[in-house]
Amino acid sequence: MILLAVKYYIVYYYKTQTNQVVVVALDDVAAKLEEQNKETDNYSTASSNKKDSLFYFDPNTINYEQAMMLGFSGKTAHTLINYRNKGGKFYTVLDLKKLYGVNEDLFDRLKPFVVLDKNNAHDDKYKPFEKKTAFTKSEKQNITIEINSADSVQWNQLKGISFGRARMIIKYRTMLGGFYNIEQIKEVKYFTDSLYNMIKANLTVNPALVQKLKVNTIDFKTMVHHPYIKYEGTKCIFALKRNASAFSEANKNKSNELNKKIIANDLINSSCFSREALEKVLLYLDFE
């Protein structure tokens, strides 16, 4: 109405001041403005209808234009495409809600129309997990491992042995030098009798793989970490080594052979360990 009023006022005014050519020109301008207004209204209506175009879709496969038709903003549609280009996938309907720019209203409107291809989304998500947990209960009962060479993956195949517990076993085995019998497994921290009884039928041991400590050449810092020897035992053994060295120095003129080594009998005749502890320690010492 305002546009028409302005048009006719201008026409009336210019009729008294100008010629007819100017009036005709103003009529053309007004007609063009009305036509542009109609085109804008038609575009808005079309855009509104386009945004209301709901259809069944898979967020893992739709393109930018389809996302716009469903009601995504241009920015959110770009976010969707970029997310997929970086390897992202939608595994459940709720995953769509996590996409930046999808508010509650848009999600509630789209939710009934989301159709996910389980072969492309859900299965791929769980395949890596299935590979990691490939051992069934019956398979775990039939597995046998050699405890001096088994890695954490092999230990994990046994019932009741997590990767964390497997690492604890391997750490203790390394400090010890290896196992001479399977019952030594119970010396690992938090390893219960019930767990041992449950898996002992699955264990074997090869004592030949045990690594011994070379008593006469080893340094103090290395020996002190052995679970059977510890600090007090190490201190006593090094005292024996010092005495052997002093004895050799005192008697070097009486013998052409200078011997600073200690032998097993030196340790056996000492008071470094109890009889029970000594039996275990001697298994891990090399006096050569």
C-alpha positions as CSV (number, residue, x, y, z in Angstrom):
1,M,0.0,0.0,0.0
2,I,2.8,2.4,0.9
3,L,4.5,1.6,-2.4
4,L,1.3,2.4,-4.4
5,A,0.7,5.6,-2.5
6,V,4.2,6.8,-3.1
7,K,3.9,5.9,-6.8
8,Y,0.7,7.8,-7.4
9,Y,1.8,10.8,-5.4
10,I,5.0,11.0,-7.5
11,V,3.0,10.6,-10.7
12,Y,0.6,13.3,-9.7
13,Y,3.4,15.7,-8.7
14,Y,5.4,15.1,-11.8
15,K,2.4,15.6,-14.0
16,T,2.3,19.2,-13.0
17,Q,6.0,19.7,-13.2
18,T,7.3,17.4,-15.9
19,N,6.3,15.7,-19.1
20,Q,4.5,12.4,-19.6
21,V,7.8,10.5,-20.3
22,V,8.9,10.7,-16.7
23,V,5.5,9.3,-15.5
24,V,5.8,6.3,-17.8
25,A,9.3,5.7,-16.5
26,L,8.1,5.7,-12.8
27,D,5.3,3.3,-13.7
28,D,7.9,0.9,-15.1
29,V,10.0,1.1,-11.9
30,A,7.0,0.4,-9.7
31,A,6.1,-2.6,-11.8
32,K,9.6,-4.1,-11.5
33,L,9.6,-3.6,-7.8
34,E,6.3,-5.4,-7.5
35,E,7.7,-8.3,-9.6
36,Q,10.8,-8.5,-7.5
37,N,8.7,-8.7,-4.3
38,K,6.7,-11.6,-5.8
39,E,9.9,-13.5,-6.8
40,T,11.3,-13.0,-3.2
41,D,8.0,-14.4,-1.7
42,N,8.1,-17.3,-4.1
43,Y,11.8,-18.1,-3.2
44,S,11.0,-17.9,0.5
45,T,8.1,-20.3,0.0
46,A,10.2,-22.7,-2.0
47,S,13.0,-22.6,0.5
48,S,10.5,-23.2,3.3
49,N,9.0,-26.2,1.5
50,K,12.5,-27.4,0.7
51,K,13.4,-27.4,4.4
52,D,10.3,-29.3,5.2
53,S,11.2,-32.1,2.8
54,L,11.7,-35.1,5.1
55,F,12.6,-38.5,3.8
56,Y,14.3,-41.6,5.1
57,F,18.1,-41.2,5.1
58,D,21.4,-42.7,6.3
59,P,23.7,-40.0,7.8
60,N,26.7,-42.1,6.7
61,T,25.8,-41.6,3.0
62,I,23.7,-38.4,2.4
63,N,25.4,-35.6,0.5
64,Y,25.4,-31.8,1.3
65,E,22.3,-31.0,-0.7
66,Q,20.2,-33.8,0.9
67,A,21.3,-32.6,4.3
68,M,20.1,-29.1,3.5
69,M,16.7,-30.5,2.3
70,L,16.3,-32.3,5.6
71,G,16.7,-29.0,7.5
72,F,20.4,-28.9,8.3
73,S,22.0,-25.4,8.2
74,G,24.8,-24.9,5.7
75,K,27.4,-25.0,8.5
76,T,26.0,-28.1,10.1
77,A,25.8,-29.9,6.7
78,H,29.5,-29.0,6.1
79,T,30.3,-30.4,9.6
80,L,28.5,-33.6,8.7
81,I,30.5,-34.1,5.5
82,N,33.9,-33.2,7.2
83,Y,33.2,-35.6,10.0
84,R,32.7,-38.4,7.6
85,N,35.7,-37.4,5.5
86,K,37.9,-37.8,8.6
87,G,36.7,-41.3,9.1
88,G,33.8,-40.6,11.4
89,K,30.7,-42.8,11.3
90,F,27.2,-42.9,12.8
91,Y,26.6,-46.2,14.6
92,T,23.3,-45.4,16.3
93,V,20.6,-42.8,15.9
94,L,21.8,-41.0,19.0
95,D,25.2,-40.4,17.3
96,L,23.4,-37.9,15.1
97,K,22.6,-35.9,18.2
98,K,26.3,-35.5,19.0
99,L,26.9,-33.7,15.7
100,Y,27.6,-30.0,16.3
101,G,24.7,-27.9,15.2
102,V,22.0,-30.6,15.6
103,N,19.7,-29.2,18.3
104,E,16.9,-31.0,20.2
105,D,14.2,-29.8,17.8
106,L,16.0,-30.8,14.6
107,F,17.0,-34.2,16.1
108,D,13.4,-35.0,17.2
109,R,12.2,-34.1,13.7
110,L,14.8,-36.3,12.0
111,K,14.9,-39.2,14.4
112,P,12.0,-41.2,12.8
113,F,13.6,-40.9,9.4
114,V,17.1,-42.2,10.2
115,V,17.9,-45.5,8.7
116,L,21.3,-46.9,9.4
117,D,23.0,-49.6,7.2
118,K,24.2,-52.1,9.8
119,N,26.7,-53.6,7.5
120,N,28.5,-50.3,7.0
121,A,28.2,-48.9,10.5
122,H,27.5,-51.3,13.4
123,D,29.4,-54.3,12.2
124,D,32.6,-52.3,11.4
125,K,32.6,-50.8,14.9
126,Y,32.6,-54.1,16.6
127,K,34.9,-56.1,14.3
128,P,38.1,-54.9,16.0
129,F,36.7,-55.8,19.4
130,E,35.7,-59.3,18.2
131,K,39.3,-59.8,17.1
132,K,40.6,-58.9,20.6
133,T,38.2,-61.2,22.4
134,A,38.5,-64.2,20.1
135,F,39.0,-66.7,22.8
136,T,35.9,-68.5,24.1
137,K,35.7,-70.2,27.5
138,S,36.3,-73.7,26.1
139,E,39.2,-72.4,24.1
140,K,40.8,-70.9,27.1
141,Q,40.6,-74.2,29.0
142,N,42.5,-76.0,26.2
143,I,45.4,-73.6,25.9
144,T,48.8,-74.5,27.3
145,I,51.7,-72.0,27.7
146,E,55.3,-72.2,28.7
147,I,55.7,-69.8,31.6
148,N,59.3,-68.7,30.9
149,S,58.7,-67.6,27.3
150,A,55.0,-66.7,27.1
151,D,54.2,-63.0,26.3
152,S,51.3,-61.0,27.6
153,V,49.0,-62.0,24.7
154,Q,49.5,-65.7,25.5
155,W,49.0,-65.2,29.2
156,N,45.8,-63.3,28.5
157,Q,44.4,-66.4,26.7
158,L,44.1,-68.1,30.1
159,K,41.0,-67.7,32.2
160,G,41.4,-65.1,34.9
161,I,44.5,-63.5,33.5
162,S,44.0,-59.9,32.3
163,F,46.6,-58.0,30.4
164,G,47.5,-56.1,33.6
165,R,48.1,-59.3,35.5
166,A,50.1,-60.7,32.6
167,R,52.4,-57.7,32.7
168,M,52.9,-58.3,36.5
169,I,53.8,-61.9,35.9
170,I,56.3,-61.0,33.1
171,K,57.9,-58.2,35.3
172,Y,58.4,-60.6,38.2
173,R,59.8,-63.3,35.9
174,T,62.3,-60.8,34.5
175,M,63.4,-59.8,38.0
176,L,63.7,-63.4,39.0
177,G,65.5,-64.6,35.9
178,G,62.8,-67.2,35.1
179,F,60.8,-70.0,36.8
180,Y,62.1,-73.4,37.8
181,N,58.6,-74.7,38.7
182,I,55.0,-73.5,38.0
183,E,54.3,-73.0,41.7
184,Q,56.6,-70.0,41.7
185,I,53.8,-68.2,39.8
186,K,52.0,-67.8,43.2
187,E,54.9,-65.5,44.3
188,V,53.5,-62.8,41.9
189,K,51.7,-60.1,43.8
190,Y,47.9,-60.6,44.1
191,F,48.1,-64.1,42.6
192,T,45.7,-66.2,44.7
193,D,45.7,-69.9,45.3
194,S,42.3,-70.2,43.6
195,L,43.6,-68.6,40.5
196,Y,46.6,-70.8,40.4
197,N,44.5,-73.9,40.9
198,M,42.3,-72.8,38.0
199,I,45.1,-72.4,35.5
200,K,47.9,-74.7,36.6
201,A,46.8,-77.5,34.2
202,N,47.4,-75.0,31.4
203,L,51.0,-74.3,32.4
204,T,54.4,-75.9,31.6
205,V,57.9,-74.8,32.5
206,N,61.3,-75.1,30.8
207,P,64.0,-74.5,33.5
208,A,66.7,-74.4,30.9
209,L,65.4,-70.9,30.0
210,V,66.3,-69.5,33.5
211,Q,69.0,-66.8,33.4
212,K,71.4,-67.0,36.3
213,L,73.4,-64.2,38.0
214,K,77.2,-64.3,37.5
215,V,78.2,-63.8,41.2
216,N,81.8,-62.8,40.6
217,T,81.2,-60.2,37.9
218,I,77.7,-58.8,38.7
219,D,77.4,-55.3,40.2
220,F,75.6,-54.4,43.4
221,K,72.7,-52.5,41.8
222,T,71.8,-55.4,39.6
223,M,71.9,-58.1,42.2
224,V,69.9,-56.1,44.8
225,H,66.8,-56.3,42.7
226,H,66.6,-60.1,42.7
227,P,63.4,-61.1,44.7
228,Y,65.2,-63.9,46.6
229,I,68.4,-61.9,47.4
230,K,67.3,-58.3,48.0
231,Y,69.5,-55.8,49.9
232,E,70.7,-57.8,52.9
233,G,71.6,-60.8,50.8
234,T,73.4,-58.7,48.3
235,K,75.4,-56.9,51.0
236,C,76.4,-60.3,52.5
237,I,77.5,-61.7,49.2
238,F,79.6,-58.7,48.4
239,A,81.2,-58.9,51.8
240,L,82.2,-62.5,50.9
241,K,83.7,-61.2,47.6
242,R,85.7,-58.6,49.4
243,N,87.1,-61.2,51.9
244,A,88.0,-63.5,49.0
245,S,89.8,-60.6,47.3
246,A,91.7,-59.7,50.5
247,F,92.7,-63.4,51.0
248,S,94.0,-63.7,47.5
249,E,96.1,-60.5,47.9
250,A,97.6,-61.8,51.1
251,N,98.5,-65.1,49.6
252,K,99.5,-64.1,46.1
253,N,103.2,-64.8,46.7
254,K,102.4,-68.4,47.7
255,S,100.5,-69.1,44.4
256,N,101.0,-68.2,40.9
257,E,97.3,-68.1,40.4
258,L,95.5,-65.0,41.8
259,N,92.0,-66.1,42.6
260,K,89.5,-63.4,43.8
261,K,86.4,-65.5,43.1
262,I,84.0,-66.9,45.6
263,I,82.5,-70.4,45.1
264,A,79.2,-72.0,46.2
265,N,80.7,-73.4,49.4
266,D,81.7,-69.9,50.5
267,L,78.0,-68.9,50.4
268,I,76.8,-72.3,51.9
269,N,79.2,-71.9,54.8
270,S,78.2,-68.3,55.4
271,S,75.2,-66.9,57.4
272,C,73.9,-64.9,54.5
273,F,70.7,-66.9,54.1
274,S,68.6,-69.4,56.0
275,R,68.8,-73.0,54.8
276,E,65.4,-72.8,53.1
277,A,66.2,-69.5,51.4
278,L,69.7,-70.7,50.4
279,E,68.2,-73.6,48.4
280,K,66.2,-71.1,46.3
281,V,69.0,-68.6,45.9
282,L,71.6,-71.1,44.7
283,L,69.4,-72.0,41.8
284,Y,69.9,-68.5,40.4
285,L,73.6,-68.0,41.0
286,D,76.5,-68.8,38.6
287,F,80.0,-68.9,40.4
288,E,82.0,-69.3,37.2
